Amino acid sequence: MAEYDFVKMQKKLSKYLDEDRYNHTLGVMYTCAALAMAHGCDLKTAQAAGLLHDSAKCIPNKKKLKMCEHHKIPVTEFEKSHPFLLHAKLGAYLAREKYGVEDEEILSSITYHTTGRPGMSTLEKIVYIADYIEPGRYKAAHLADVRKLAFQDLDECMYEILKDTLLYLEENPKDIDFATKDAFVYYKDIHMERQRTGSVL
């Protein structure tokens, strides 16, 4: 198990994020730790993923595209027209190259923390959910219910967040990534099967 010097990592990270983003990041790190305790995930791993999930967020969009090209990070057509999404892939790259993270599960959690994907690992779900519910968040629909659900059932929580996210994005359908749709269909299927069998919370 890798050892992470969180004080050192935070000091370094604070140079690259604005104040609001840095405070959000600490909130996600804290929430990842709390969710890790609730769901039997390694605490340090969850903290590292939460701390670094937005490490590339404040890089200007044009520079994100250039960095991806330079480092041969694949960019989809959708990402070319929505380059803000690249902070996830780029964040995973920076976590490895600048912060010394080699744990593939952490890197994958950073990669998918914005769009989600079908069949996410426990850590991937924790980072995705923590990003949505950390204490500084206040705009999302049904936040109190989603926060409670996060500590009870990660799959059901993913379904609720993805459902609300797609409802919100439907105002601008061109902004919906296929990965988010695929993730929603996957977690909706789990939700519907539980409803059918009576095993939903």
Long-range contacts (C-beta under 8 A, 24 or more apart in sequence): 1-42, 1-44, 1-45, 2-44, 2-48, 2-101, 2-102, 2-103, 3-44, 4-44, 4-47, 4-48, 4-101, 6-47, 6-48, 6-51, 9-48, 9-51, 9-52, 9-99, 10-51, 12-98, 12-99, 13-51, 13-52, 13-55, 16-55, 16-58, 16-59, 17-54, 17-55, 17-57, 17-58, 18-58, 21-54, 21-57, 21-58, 23-136, 24-54, 24-134, 24-136, 25-50, 25-51, 25-53, 25-54, 26-51, 27-134, 27-135, 27-136, 27-137, 28-53, 28-54, 28-127, 28-130, 28-131, 28-134, 30-134, 30-135, 31-129, 31-130, 31-133, 31-134, 31-135, 32-126, 32-127, 32-130, 34-151, 35-126, 35-129, 35-130, 35-150, 35-151, 35-154, 36-123, 36-126, 38-151, 39-122, 39-126, 39-154, 40-122, 41-122, 41-123, 41-126, 42-123, 45-103, 45-105, 45-106, 45-123, 46-123, 46-126, 46-127, 48-95, 48-101, 48-103, 48-106, 49-105, 49-106, 49-109, 49-110, 49-123, 49-126, 49-127, 50-127, 50-130, 52-91, 52-94, 52-95, 52-99, 52-101, 52-106, 52-110, 53-88, 53-91, 53-109, 53-110, 53-113, 53-127, 53-131, 54-87, 54-91, 55-91, 55-94, 55-95, 55-98, 55-99, 55-110, 56-86, 56-87, 56-88, 56-90, 56-91, 56-93, 56-94, 57-87, 57-91, 59-87, 59-90, 61-86, 64-90, 67-93, 78-177, 78-178, 82-175, 82-177, 85-114, 85-115, 85-177, 87-114, 88-112, 88-113, 88-114, 88-115, 112-179, 115-177, 115-179, 115-180, 115-183, 116-158, 116-162, 116-179, 116-180, 116-183, 116-184, 117-179, 117-182, 117-183, 117-186, 118-182, 118-183, 118-185, 118-186, 119-186, 120-158, 120-183, 122-154, 125-154, 125-155, 125-157, 125-158, 126-154, 128-158, 128-161, 129-154, 129-157, 129-158, 129-161, 132-161, 140-164, 141-167, 141-168, 149-201, 152-201, 153-201, 155-187, 155-190, 155-191, 156-190, 156-191, 156-194, 156-200, 156-201, 158-183, 158-187, 159-184, 159-187, 159-188, 159-190, 159-191, 162-187, 162-188, 163-188
